[in-house]
Amino acid sequence: MAKAAKRGKKLEPTFRRFRFHDLRHRFAVDYLRSGCGGIYTLQQEMGHTSIKVTELYLAFLTPEEQARAKDMPAQNTAQVHRFPGLTGA
C-alpha cells in the first residue's frame, strides 16, 4: 500500500483509493455543473470522438443543469459547424 493510502486510512477510515479515470469523471461533472461550458465544449476538453460518450455525464446532473449544459452558447456554435444549414450563435 502506498504511503498516501496508509496515511489516508489512518486519518479517515472511509478512505478509498481512486483511479485517474475517477478524476476525469469528477472534472466532467463539475465542469457541466459550474456552467463553464456545454456538452460539446466538454467533448473537446475530454478528447471524446463521440458525443454519446460525453452525454453519459448528463446522468449525474439535475434536469436544470442538463438543460443548461445542452443549451450553452458554445454548443450553439458547435451545432452551426455540425449542421451548416442552421443560423444563429
Backbone hydrogen bonds in HBPLUS format (Angstrom, degrees):
<---DONOR---> <-ACCEPTOR-->    atom                        ^
c    i                          cat <-CA-CA->   ^        H-A-AA   ^      H-
h    n   atom  resd res      DA  || num        DHA   H-A  angle D-A-AA Bond
n    s   type  num  typ     dist DA aas  dist angle  dist       angle   num
A0006-LYS N   A0002-ALA O   2.97 MM   4  6.29 159.1  2.01 156.7 162.8     1
A0007-ARG N   A0003-LYS O   2.90 MM   4  6.13 166.0  1.92 155.8 159.7     2
A0008-GLY N   A0004-ALA O   2.82 MM   4  5.96 153.3  1.89 144.9 153.0     3
A0009-LYS N   A0005-ALA O   2.92 MM   4  6.13 159.8  1.96 148.9 153.5     4
A0010-LYS N   A0006-LYS O   3.01 MM   4  6.22 153.9  2.08 147.2 154.5     5
A0011-LEU N   A0007-ARG O   2.99 MM   4  6.22 156.4  2.05 148.8 154.5     6
A0012-GLU N   A0008-GLY O   2.77 MM   4  5.75 162.2  1.80 154.6 160.4     7
A0015-PHE N   A0012-GLU O   3.08 MM   3  5.58 161.8  2.11 123.5 124.7     8
A0022-ASP N   A0019-ARG O   3.00 MM   3  5.24 130.7  2.25 102.2 114.8     9
A0023-LEU N   A0020-PHE O   2.97 MM   3  5.21 123.2  2.30 102.4 116.7    10
A0024-ARG N   A0020-PHE O   3.10 MM   4  6.54 152.0  2.18 149.9 158.1    11
A0025-HIS N   A0021-HIS O   2.94 MM   4  6.20 158.9  1.99 149.5 155.0    12
A0026-ARG N   A0022-ASP O   2.96 MM   4  6.18 160.8  2.00 145.9 151.0    13
A0027-PHE N   A0023-LEU O   2.91 MM   4  6.10 159.7  1.95 148.3 153.7    14
A0028-ALA N   A0024-ARG O   2.95 MM   4  6.20 162.9  1.98 151.2 155.3    15
A0029-VAL N   A0025-HIS O   3.04 MM   4  6.31 167.8  2.05 158.4 160.5    16
A0030-ASP N   A0026-ARG O   2.97 MM   4  6.06 168.1  1.98 152.4 156.4    17
A0031-TYR N   A0027-PHE O   2.81 MM   4  5.87 153.3  1.88 149.9 158.0    18
A0032-LEU N   A0028-ALA O   3.11 MM   4  6.36 160.7  2.15 148.7 152.2    19
A0033-ARG N   A0029-VAL O   2.93 MM   4  6.11 164.3  1.96 152.7 157.7    20
A0034-SER N   A0030-ASP O   2.93 MM   4  5.92 156.1  1.98 147.7 153.2    21
A0035-GLY N   A0032-LEU O   3.27 MM   3  5.39 147.9  2.38 100.5 109.7    22
A0042-LEU N   A0038-GLY O   2.97 MM   4  6.23 159.7  2.01 150.5 156.7    23
A0039-ILE N   A0069-ALA O   3.01 MM  30  5.57 148.6  2.11 144.3 141.2    24
A0043-GLN N   A0039-ILE O   2.97 MM   4  6.15 148.0  2.07 136.7 145.5    25
A0044-GLN N   A0040-TYR O   3.23 MM   4  6.53 153.8  2.31 141.1 146.0    26
A0045-GLU N   A0041-THR O   2.96 MM   4  6.30 160.1  2.00 149.9 155.9    27
A0046-MET N   A0042-LEU O   2.83 MM   4  6.00 159.7  1.87 159.6 163.5    28
A0047-GLY N   A0043-GLN O   3.00 MM   4  6.02 126.8  2.29 136.5 149.8    29
A0048-HIS N   A0043-GLN O   3.13 MM   5  5.34 146.0  2.25 151.5 154.8    30
A0047-GLY N   A0044-GLN O   3.22 MM   3  5.08 136.0  2.42  93.5 105.7    31
A0053-VAL N   A0050-SER O   3.26 MM   3  5.76 139.0  2.44 107.9 115.8    32
A0055-GLU N   A0051-ILE O   2.86 MM   4  6.08 150.9  1.94 154.2 162.9    33
A0056-LEU N   A0053-VAL O   3.28 MM   3  5.69 154.6  2.35 106.8 113.9    34
A0057-TYR N   A0054-THR O   3.15 MM   3  6.00 158.3  2.19 124.2 127.9    35
A0058-LEU N   A0055-GLU O   3.03 MM   3  5.44 151.7  2.11 111.2 119.5    36
A0059-ALA N   A0056-LEU O   3.36 MM   3  5.98 156.4  2.42 113.0 118.0    37
A0060-PHE N   A0057-TYR O   3.14 MM   3  5.77 164.9  2.17 117.4 122.0    38
A0061-LEU N   A0058-LEU O   3.09 MM   3  5.42 162.2  2.12 120.0 120.3    39
A0066-GLN N   A0062-THR O   2.87 MM   4  6.13 155.4  1.93 156.8 164.5    40
A0067-ALA N   A0063-PRO O   3.00 MM   4  6.22 160.3  2.04 145.5 150.0    41
A0068-ARG N   A0064-GLU O   3.03 MM   4  6.29 159.5  2.07 147.7 153.2    42
A0069-ALA N   A0065-GLU O   2.91 MM   4  6.08 158.9  1.96 147.4 153.3    43
A0070-LYS N   A0066-GLN O   3.00 MM   4  6.22 143.7  2.14 146.9 156.4    44
A0071-ASP N   A0067-ALA O   3.09 MM   4  6.19 126.5  2.39 138.4 151.8    45
A0071-ASP N   A0068-ARG O   3.16 MM   3  5.13 138.5  2.34  96.1 107.7    46
A0075-GLN N   A0072-MET O   2.86 MM   3  5.22 127.4  2.14 107.7 122.0    47
A0076-ASN N   A0072-MET O   3.18 MM   4  6.65 153.0  2.26 152.2 159.9    48
A0077-THR N   A0073-PRO O   3.17 MM   4  6.51 158.3  2.22 152.1 156.8    49
A0078-ALA N   A0074-ALA O   2.99 MM   4  6.25 154.5  2.06 141.5 149.0    50
A0079-GLN N   A0075-GLN O   2.79 MM   4  6.09 152.9  1.86 156.1 163.5    51
A0080-VAL N   A0076-ASN O   3.05 MM   4  6.34 149.3  2.14 144.2 152.1    52
A0081-HIS N   A0077-THR O   3.07 MM   4  6.44 155.4  2.14 149.7 156.0    53
A0082-ARG N   A0078-ALA O   2.84 MM   4  6.05 148.2  1.95 143.8 153.9    54
A0083-PHE N   A0079-GLN O   2.63 MM   4  5.66 155.1  1.69 149.8 156.1    55
A0086-LEU N   A0083-PHE O   2.97 MM   3  5.93 173.7  1.97 138.5 140.3    56
